[in-house]
Amino acid sequence: MNKSVWFLLLFSVCLYADTETTLESITIEEDIASKEEVLRYTKSQQSNQLSKKAKGETLGEYLENELGVDNASYGPAVGRPVVHGMEGYRVGIIQGDVVLNDLSAMSQDHAVGLTPKSTERLELIRGPSSLLYGAYSGGVIRTIGEEHEKTLLPKGEHVELQSSSGSNSAGVANGLKATLSEHNLSAYVTHYDHQSDDYKSGGKTVDASDTSTQQTHIVMGYRANENHLVKLYGDVMDKSYGIPNGISEETRIEMEQKRYGMVVHTKNIFDTLHDIQTEVQYSDYNHYETEGGRYDGRFAQEQTGISSRFEFDVSDWQGEAKVDFLAAGLRVCHEHGQCREFQIPIRTDAEDGRSVSGYFNDTGIAYSHGHPMPDTKEAKSSAAWSLSKPFEQDEISFGANITARHLGANPDNIQEEWLMPKSIDGNYYDAQDDFALSFSSGWFREWNDYLSSQASLAYIERLPSSQELFWNGFHHATESYILGNRDLSNERSVNFDFELLYVSTPWSTKFNTYYYHFDNYIYQSPMVDSSGTPLLDPFHGSSVWTMCEVEASIYGVGVQEQYSYTIKGHQLTTTAQLNALQGKIAEGGYLPRMSPYNASLEIEDKVGSFTHTIGYKWVDKSRNDAANETGTKGYDWLSAGVRWERKTSYGDWEVWLKGENLTDSIALNHLSFLKETAPFPGRQISMGIIFKY
C-alpha cells in the first residue's frame, strides 16, 4: 500500500489515542432531523457543509452524495449534476430566481459558470414547486447567494479564511469571505482561487487535465425600512482548463463569466400578499476553445433576465407565483486560428472541402466546416404558480408553468458556401415561435409518528435548445461532429416520483422510486452506415453524432439507510445507500450514458473536537449499453478523513485531512463523452485549514 495511505490511516488512529474507547451501554441519539427537513420537495443545504464531503470543487461533486444524484464529469474542472438519470437541459441550474447564464448543458466539456464556494446554500427542488423555475424533468438545482437572503447581514464584521493543498488534482485552493453590517448597510465579499496540475490515474498522467479557477462575488445591501431591502451584486469568474480528449495537440478552454444584478425584497404588503422578490440580472458569458495554441473556437452568450416571485395565502392555501422575462443572444465561431474575434469564415476552396450541397448530394449528410450554427436570439417569457394546502395528516400541492419563446436565427455569420441551401431545406433559418405548458400535482402524507410519504405526478414540456436545433459542425473539445435537427418538437414526458421515509430512533430509512416516460426523448446518438460502421466526418475523421428523438422510459430506485447512536462520547452515524436506474427505448435497446448501479457505505464518528469519516463506494460495470456505446468496467472508491474543530476567544478553527480513491482504482465515468481519455483521478491526499473570526 502507498505510504501516503498508511500516513492518512495512522494519523486518524492517533487522533483516537486520548479518547475513551471502552464499550459500555449504548445511548440513543434523539436529534435525528425531522421529516420536514429530510423529506420534502425542496431540500436545502449549506454549501460549506456539502464541501466537507465533496471529492472536488464542482457543483456535481458537491451534490453527488445525494440519493439519486450523479456527477457528469471529466477532470477537476467540469462537473454537472445528473438527477435520476436526467442530464443537460433536463436539469435546471438557477442562480436565485434567474437561469444561470452558461453553456454547461450544451456540452459536457463546458464548465458550470459558478463555483459552489461562492454560494451560501444549494437547493435541490423537485415536484410542483420546481415548475416555478422552469420545466425540467430532472428538477432544479437552485443556488442561493447572500443577495437572495431576505434579511440584512447580522451587525458587526466577520472574516473567514481558508487554504488547502493536496495531490493529484486537489491542487492549491485559497478562499476569503468577509462581511460587514452596520445600521441599514451591509457589505459582503467572497474570493476563491483554485489551481491544479495534470492529475494521474492508474499511475499515468492524464494530459491536459490541469485547471485554474478564480471567482469574486460582491454584494452591497441597503435596508430602506423594515419592509424594503435592496441588494446590488457583481460577480466575475475566470476559468482555464485542459480537455483530456487524447489528441496530440492540447485542447484548452479559456472561460469568463460576468454577472451584475439587483434584488429587491419587499414584505408585509397586505394580508394575502406577504412577500415579493424581484431580481434583475445582466450576464456576459464567453469562452475560447484552443487547439495547439490556436483559437479554433469561441462561444459567447449575453443574457438579461427579470424575475418577480410572489408569496401569498388564499384561504387555507399557501402559494407562490413567478413571472420571468429572459433575453439571450448566442454566437459561435469555428475557424482554425481565427476565433479571437467573431468574423465570417474565409474557407471557400476545394482544399477545405466542398459545399454543403456537394456533401449532401454525395453522402446524404449536409456536412459543413464553417461556423457550426447561426447567431441566435431568444426572447422567453414564462408565468408559473405553485399552491399547497395542509390537512390534518396530508398536504396536497399543484404547480403549472407556461412558457412562450421567440427564437430567431441570423446566418450572416456563415460564409455563403456553408449555408444550408434552400434546395435542402428552404425554411432552415426561419424564426419560430414556441409555446410549452407543464403542470404537476403532489401529495404528502404523515401516516404516523414514524412513517411519511410523498408522491408527485407531472407532465413536462421542454423547448429544444437552439444548439439541438441548429448545430451543424465540428466540436474540437469533444473531437466529434454534431448534426442538429431543425425539426425537433417539444420534448414531452410524464413523470412519476414516490418517496417514503421511516424514522424510528436510532434508524432512518429513505426509499424513492421514479418512472419517467418520454414521447420524444432528445439525445445525441452516433451515426453508422448500413454495415454498422461508425460514420466519420470528412474534415477531421472524427465520429459523427446526430440529434435524435425517440419514445423512451427512464426508471429507477434508491434506498438510504442511516443508523445513529452514541457509545461513550462517540456520536456514530452509519449511512448506506443503493441506486439503480435504467433507460430503455420503446422500439428496443437502451439510452446512452445512464448511471451504472452503485452502492455506498459511510461511517462518521464525532468525539470531542474531532470528526472521523471513512467511506466506500462500489460502482458496477455498465450493463445496459446503448447501440454503438462503449461500456465501462466497475470500480471501487475508498475515502477517509478527519476534521478538528475548536472555538476559541481568538476565532473558530477547523483543520482537516482527507484522502480520496485510496486504493488508486482506475475509475471511468460512464456518463462522460470522454470516459476513456478522462478517467477520474487516482489516489488523492489533501489537507486544509479554515479560520473564522
N, C-alpha and C positions, 0 to 999 in steps of 0.2 A: 504494500500500500504506500502511496506517495507520502513523503514526510509532512507536507502541509496538512494532509488529512489527519495524521497522527497528532499534529500540533493542535488542531482545532478540537479534536475529541479530548485530548489531555487537558486542554485549557478549560473545557466545560466541566470535566470531572473535578478539577482542582477547585472550582468555584463552589462545589458542594462541601468542601473539606470542613468548613466551620459550621455546618448546619446539622441539626438533629436528624438522624436517618432511621432511628428505631421505629418499627411499625407497631403501632398500638391501635386504639379504636379509631374508626373512621367517622368523621364528621361530615354531614351532608351540607353542601352549599345551598343557600336559599335565594341567591341573587341571579338565577337564570333569567335572561331577558324575556319580557312579556311578549305575548303573541302579537300585539300591535307593532312592536319593534321588529319582530322576526318575520312575520308572515303578513305582508300587505302588498298591494300592487306596486307601491313605491318603497324601495329600500335605499336609505341614505346612510352614507358612511363618511367619516372624517378622512381626508386624504392622507394626513400624517399617520393615521393608524394603518391604512392599507399599505403604506410604504414599508412598514416593518416586515411584512411577509412577501413583498414583491421581489421577483427574481431580477428585475431591472427597472428602467426608468420610463417605460412607455405606458400608455393608457391600457393596452391589452394586458401587460404584465401586472398592473395594479388590480385588475378585476378577474384574472383567470382562475383564482381560487374560489370564486363564487360558483354555486351549484348551477350547472348548465352553461357556463361561460368558458370559452376558449380564446386563444390568442393567435391571430393570423400574423405571423412574424417571420422575418428572416434577418438575423443580426440584431444588435442592440439599438439600432436607430428607429426601427419600424415595428409597430405592434398595434393592431386594431382589434377591439373586442368582437368576438363571434358569439352570438346568443342563440342557443337551441338550434345550431346549425345555420342560422341566418347570418350572412356576411355582407360586407359592402354597403350598397344602397338600402338594404333591408334593416339596417341598424342605424338609427339617427344619433348623431353627436350634436348636442345642443349646448351652447355657451349661455347660461342663464335662460333667456327666452328667445334667442336668435340662433339659427342654424350656424354651426361653426363653418367659416369660410376656409375650407381646404379641399384638396383633391384626393384624400386618403381612400374614399370609397371608389374612386375611378380605377386605381391600380394599387396592388399590394406593395409596390416599391415606394409609394408616396406616403410619407410620414404624417401622422396626425398633427395638426397645426397648433398644438399646445403641449406643455409638459404637465403631468399631474401635480407636480410640486408647486405650480403657480396657482392652484385651486385650493379652496378650503374644504369643499365636500364634493363627493361624487354620488349621483343618484342613478339607480337602475329602475326604470319605470316600465311596467307592462300593464295590460288591461285597459279599461276605458279611459283612465286619466292620461295614458300615453298619447292619445289622439289630440290632446291639446297642443302637442309639439310637432305633429305631422303624422302621416300614415306609414308606419314602419311595422312590418310583420314580426320583426325580432325585438320590437320595443325601442326604448330611448335611453341613451347614456347622457345624463344632464350634468354638466359641470357647474359648480356654484363658486363664484368668486366673492370677495368681500363686498363688491359693488352690488351684489344681489341680496345681501342680508338686509332685513327690514329695519334694523336698528343701527345707531351710530356706534362706533367702537367704544369700549369701556374707557373711562377717563384715565389719563396717565400715559406712560410710554412703555413700550415693550420691544425687546430685541431678541431675535433668535438667530444663532449662527450654527452652521453645520458643515462638516467636512468629512469626506470618506475617501478611501483609496483601496484598490484591490486589483487582482489579477484577471486576465482573460475576459475582457470586455467590461468588467466593472469599472476600470479606469479610475480617474480622479474626478470627484464631484464636490462642489462647494456651493453653499446657499446662504442667503441673507434674507431675513424678514424683519421689518421694523414698522412699528405703528406708534402714532401719537394722536391723542384726542384731548381737547380742552374746550370747555363750554359747548359751542354748537359747531365746532370744526373738527375734522379728523383727517389724518394722512396715513396712507398705507403703501408700503413698497416691498416687493419681493424681487430678488435676483437669483438666478440659478445658472450654474455652469457645469457642464459635464464633458469630459474628454476621454476617449479611449482609443487604443491602438487596435490593429488587427487581432482577432482572437484565434484560439486554436480549438480544434475538435478532433478527437482521436489522435492527438499528438501532432497534427498537421495544421499549419497556419492557413486560415481562410483569407485569401487575398481580397482586398477592397472591402473589408468589414469594419473599418475604423469609423468613428463618429465624433462630431463636435457639436454641442448644443448650448446655446445661451438664450435665456428669456428674462425679460424685465417687465414687471407689471406694477402700475402705479394707480392708486385710487385716492381721490380727494372728495370728502363728504361735507355737506352743509345742511344743518337742520334748521329750516326756516321757522318752524313752530312744532308743537307736539304731534301734528298730523301730517306734516310735509317734510320730506327728506330728499335731497338731491345728491347724487354721486356721479362724478366725472371720472373716466378711466382711460388709460392708454396702455398699450402693450406692444412689445416688439420681440419677435422670436427669430433667431438666426440658427440655421442648422446646415451642416455639411457632412455628408456621409457617403461611403462607398457602397456599391451594389455588387455583391458576390455572384455574378452571373456566369463566371467561368470562362469568359473570353480573354484573349491575350492583352487587349488594351483596356486599362482600368476605366470602369464606368462610375461616375460620381453624380450626386445631386447636391446642388447649392440652393438652399431654400430660405426664403424670408417671408415672414407674416407680420403685418402691422394691423392693429385694431385701435379704434378710438370710439368712445361712446359715452352715453349719459343714461342713467337710470333714475327715474322719478318715482318715489314711493309715496303714496297717499292713503291714509286710513281714516276710519270714522267718518265716512262721507254722509251716510244716513243709516237707519236701522237695517235695511235689507242689503244694501251695498256697503261692505265694510272695508274693502281694500282694493286699490288699483295700483298696478306696477307697469310703468311704460319704459321701454328701452329703445333707444335709437343708436345704431351702430354703423360705422363705415369701416370696411376692412379691405386690405390690399394684399393679395397672395401672389407670390412669384417664385418659380424655381427653374433652374437650368439643369439640363442633363448633358454632361460632358463625356466624351469617349476619347481616351488618349490625349486629354487636354483640350480637344476641340469642342466648341459649343454647338453640339449637334441637335439639341432640342431645348425648347422653352415652353413653360406653361405659365399663364398669368390670368388671374381672376379677381375682378373687383366686385364688391358686394355692398349694398346698402340695405339695411333691414330696420323696420319699425314694427314694434310689437307692443300690444297692450293686453294685460291679463287682469281679469276682474274676479274677485271673490265675493260671493253673495249667499244669502239664505232666502229661501222661499218656503214659507210654512215650515214643515219639518225636513225640507230638502236642503242639503248643502251643495253649493255649486261653484264651478269656475267656468269662465268663458274667456276666449282669447281670439284676438284678431291680429293678423300679420300682413305685412307687405314686404316683399323681397325683390330687389332688382339686382341682377348679376350679369356680368359680361365676361366670357371666356375666350382667350386667344391661345392658339397652339402653333409652335413653329417646329418644323423638321427640315433642316437644310444643313448639310455637313459643314461644320465650322462657321456657319453664318447666322447663328441664333442669339448673338448678343442683343440684337435689336430685331423687332418684327419687320419682315420685308417679304415681298413676293419672291418665291423660289426662282432660281435662274436656270434650272435644268431644262433644256429644250432639245438636245441632240440624241441620236441613237445610242451614243456611248453610255448614256444613263438609263436606257430603256426606251420602250415605245410608249405611245399614248394610251390612255385608259381604253379607248375604243379598240386599239390593236390587241391589247391583252384580253379584252372581253371577247373579241372575235375568235381568238386562238384557244383560250382556256375556259371561257365562260365566267371568269372572275375579273372584276374591274380593278386590277392592281394599280396602285398609284404610289409614286415615290416622292411627291411633294409634301406640303403641309397635310397632315392627316385628317383635318376637319376644318370647316369654315369657322369664321368668327361667329360666335353665337351670343344672343342676348335673351335673357329670361326676365319676364315680369310675372311674379307669382303672388296671388292673393289667397288668403285662407281664413276661414272662420271655424272655430271649434268650441265645443262645450262639453262639460262633464258634470253629472249630477249623481248624488248619492243620498240615500235615506236609511238611517239606522232604525232597527226594530229591537225587540227585546233580546233576541239571540241572533238576529240576522242583520245584514246590510245589503241593499241592492244598489247597483250603480249602472249608469248609462253614459255613453260618450259618442260623439259624432265629429267628423271633420269634413269640410267641404273646401276643395282647392281648385282654383282656376289658374291657368298658365297661358301666357302668350310667349311662344318660342320663335325667334327669328334667326335666320342663318344668312350670313353675308359671305359669299365665296370669292370676293375681290382679293382676298389674301392668297389665293391659289393661282399658280401660273396656268395659263389657258389650256395647255395640253393635258393638264392633270385634273381639270374639272370633270364632273360626271356629265357626259354628253346627254343631250335630250333624247338621242336615239336609244339610250339605255333606260333612262328614267327622266322624263320631262318635268316631273314635279319634285325632284330630289331636294332642291334647296328652297322650296316654298315655305313660307311662315305657316305656323299652325297654332290653333287654339285648342287647349286640352281642358278637361274637367274630370275631377275624381271625387267620389263620395265614399267615405268609410264610416263604419259605426261599430259599436261594441257594447256588450252588456256583461255585468259581473254580479256574482253572488258570494257573499262572505257569511259563514255561519259558525258560531261558537257553540259546539254541541254540549260541552260541559266544561268543568274547570281544567280539563286536561287536553281536550281534543277540539281542534278548529279546522276549517277548510275554506278554500276559495276556488271559484271557477270563473272563467271568462270565455265568451264566445264572440268572435269578431269577424267582420267582413272588411278586408283591406284592399284598397285600390292604390297602386303606386304608379306614378307617372314615370315612364322610362327617361333616363337622363339623356342629355344632348350627346354625350360620348357613346352611349349604347345605340343611339340613332344614327349618328353621322360619322363616327370614326372609320377611316379607311386608309390605313397606312402602317408603317413600321414603328415599333416602340423599342428604342435602344436599350433601356434599362432591363426589360424582361426578355430581350432578344427574341421577339415574336412579332408576327404580322397579324393585325387585328382588323376584321371586317365587321363594321356595324350593320344594323338592319333598320333601314328607314321606315319599314312597315310594322315595327313593333307596336302593339297595342298596350293599354294599361295592364300592368301585372296584377292579377286578381287572385286573392286567396281567402279561404275560410279557415280561421284559426281557433283551436280549442286548447285551453290550458286548465289544468287542475292541480291544486296543491293541497297537501294535508300536513298538519303539524300536531304532534303529540308531545306534550310536556308534562312529565311527572318526575319531580326531583328524585334522583340526580340525572335522569335521562331526558334527552330531547331528540325527537325523530322528525325529520322533514322529508316528505316524499312529493315529487312532482312528475307529471306526465303531460305530454302535449302531442297534438296531431294537427299539422298544417297541410291543407290541400290547395294546390295551385292549379288554376285553369291554364296558366301560361307562365311557368317559371322561366325567367330570363337569365341566361348564363353563357359563358364562353366555352365553346367546345372545339377541340382540334378537328381540322378537316382532313379527310382521307380520300384517295381515289377509289375506283371501282374494285381494285385488288386489296384495299385496306392499307395501302402505303400512305403515310402522312404526307400531305402536300407541303412544299417548301416555296417561299416567295422568291421571285426572280432577281431580287436586288441583293439579298444577304444570305440566301439559302437557309432561312430560319422557318420554324413551324408556323403554319397559318391557322389562326383561330377565328371563329365566326360567332356572332351573337345568335343564339337560338332561343325559342320559347316552346316549352313542352308542358303537357299535363304531368304533374308530379306531386309527390307527397313527402313530407319530412315528419318523422315521428320519433319519440324517444322517451326515456325515463331517467330520473335522477333520484338518488337516495342519500341523505346525510344523517349520520347517527353521531350524537355527542353525549359524552358522559363526563360530568364534573363532580369532583369530590375533594376532600381535604384529608391529608394524612400528616399529622404532627407539623403543622405550619406550612406544608407544601400544598398549594392550591393547584390541583391537576385537572387538566381538560384534555380528553381524548376525542378526536374528531375523525370519523371515517366517511368516505364519500365514494359514490359509484355513479358514473354517467355512461349512457349508451344511447346512440341515435342512429338513424338510417334515413337515407334519401333515395326514393325509388321513382323511376319514370313509368308512367302508366302503360306505355307500349312495351315495356321491358327494359331491363338494365337499371343502372344506378346513377345518381347525380354525383358529379366530381367534388373533391375537396370537402368531404364530410368527415367530421372528427372521429377518429378511432375510439373504440371502447377504452375507458380508463377508470382507474380507482386510486384512491389516495388514503393515507393514514398519517395523522399528525398528533403528537403528544406535546402539550405545553405544561410547564411546571413553573409556578410563581412561588418564590420563597424569599422572604425579606425584600431586599432591593434587586434581586435577580429574577430574570425570566429566561428559562431554557426551552428551546424547541428542537424537536427532531421530526422530520417528515420524510415519507416515502411515497412516490407516485409511480404507478405502473401504467404504461400506455401500450395497448395491444397493437399488433400489426394491422394494416388496413385490410379489411376482409371483404368489402363490398365496393371494389374499384369500378369506376365508370369505364365505358369503352375507350380504349386508347389512353387510359390514365395509368401512370406509373405508380406502383404500390410502394409502401414503406414498411420497414421492419419495426417491430415493437422495441421498446426500451424501458429501462428503469431509471428513476431520478431520486437520488438521496440528498437531503439537505439537513443542515443543523445550524443552530445559532444560539447565542447567549447575549443578553442585554442587561446592563446595570443602570438603574435609575435612582437618583438621590436628589432630594430637595434640600437646599442649604440657604442660609441668610444671604449668600452672595449670588444665588440663582439656582436654577434647576439644571441637572446634568444627566446626560444619557451617553453611555459608551456601549458599543455593540461590536460583535464579531460574528460573521456567518459564512457558511460555505454552501455552494450550490453544485449539483451534479458531482458529488464527492467520489463516485465510482468511475468518473470520466467516461460515461456512456456516450456512444455515438447516437445522437438523437435527431431524427429527421422530422420536420413538421409537415404532416400530410396536408395541411391547409394551405401551404405555400406553393406558388408557381415555381419557385426556385429551391425546392426542397433538397435536391441532390447537391447543389453548389453552395447552399447556405444553411447548413445544419445548425442546431442550437449549440451554444458554446460548451466546451468541455469543462473540466473542473475549475471552479472559481472560488477564491477565498478573498473576503473583503472585510474591512473594519472601518468604523467611523465614530464620530463624537458630535453631540448636539448640546449646545448651551443656550438656555433661555433666561432672560432677565426682564 
